[in-house]
Amino acid sequence: MKLEEDEILGQFFNTPEKRAKWMRRIVYIYLIWLIFLIVGLTIVLFYYLKL
């Protein structure tokens, strides 16, 4: 099943422009999540090493 055919997500991905906009947003959200993950793991590591 394609995203364009989905009942809920189809309205966000039904045109190439909308699809490109949402894919760019998803990439940005993923990068922000990755930064928070790295920072969080670093904080936990420093906490357990008592630095």
Secondary structure, DSSP 8 states (H G I E B T S, - for coil): --GGG-TTGGGTSSSHHHHHHHHHHHHHHHHHHHHHHHHHHHHHHHHHHT-
